[in-house]
Amino acid sequence: QGYTVAVVGATGAVGQQMMRYLAKREFPVKELRPLASARSAGQKVIFHGEEVVIQEAVPTAFDGVDIALFSAGGSVSEKLAPEAVARGAVVIDNTNAYRMNPDVPLVVPEVNREAIRQHKGIIANPNCSTIQMVVALKPLYDRYGIERVIVSTYQSVSGAGWQAIDELQQQSKALLNGEEISANILPVGKLSKHYQMAFNVIPQIDVAQENGFTLEEMKMVRETKKIFNDSSIGVTATCVRVPVMRGHSESVYVELKSEFDLDEVRQLLNNAPGVIVEDAIEEQVYPMPVDAADRPEVFVGRIRRDFTHPRALNLWVVSDNLLKGAATNAIQIAEALISEEK
Ligand code: A2P
């Protein structure tokens, strides 16, 4: 009974949450197969109270796997996702490798669950910043239509993996102790320049593109259009890394296609699946990453009419990037997948 589930990147920040969430949601796992690099092979993880040995992620490790959750970087997905599919697995990929591939559905279950049916072996999990934004935009899109979105993000370091979390901790301690700091990971590990993250903000996430935007910013633009299946939505983004451990925040300006009533907007958001409204500025109630950490929902607050445009709104959207932004969304896709099969 149940499914053989591989987690690729089992030692990583997202992979660990994936395993935790599989257990928490009581996903029907017959066998868990944690996979990572050769460096981690032989180490153990605890799943449902039992030790499971991590194996090296090589093609044969996918023999007999039904569902493979990938979160070990784009190059690992490019190499191994086709191997997993060739062995009969359905891949749910958390990296950027396949998101814009026309044969690969890009899915946020609250928004476009039905797209899962079109998969040919691989289903992509969107970028963390995109996921939380589209969950909040979905009820507004359905009711009023969306003309344009201007988003600025305040993204936590956990989006860049364990090493980035460690780097922020080390730098913070060193600076408070008056010691020298080192920077080796942020903003982008593989680039040559690295900057201090502690007590700083860095306006770069992922590599530069020819148009002057970063790849992270262009992911938000392209993925939003693909998820809504609507290329007419205008999206422009500025993505910024802030010294927060966990939880991404976003300032979202949205121009709707038709007139709206602010109370109705609040009600729509209140009733939207996966959304929790925390919105009472006069009582200092609004979402913050420290409160959203370790919770699976998308939190929306600071809901207000914009006074520069008759059909525009401002929102503040916060969610745990490791959960709804990654692991939770991936497991929700897996749940939708197995319920379609039934
Ligand atoms: P490992 O710990 O063996 O290096 P994070 O996003 O937190 O940085 O984690 C990245 C995850 O991807 C880790 O689980 C890491 O495993 C895994 N990983 C990195 N490179 C490879 C690889 N070549 N093959 C398989 N897994 C990899």
Residues whose N, C-alpha, C, O or C-beta is under 5 A from the ligand:
A	BS01	A2P	G9 A10 T11 G12 A13 V14 A36 S37 R39 S40 A57 S71 A72 V76 A160 G161 W162 Q163
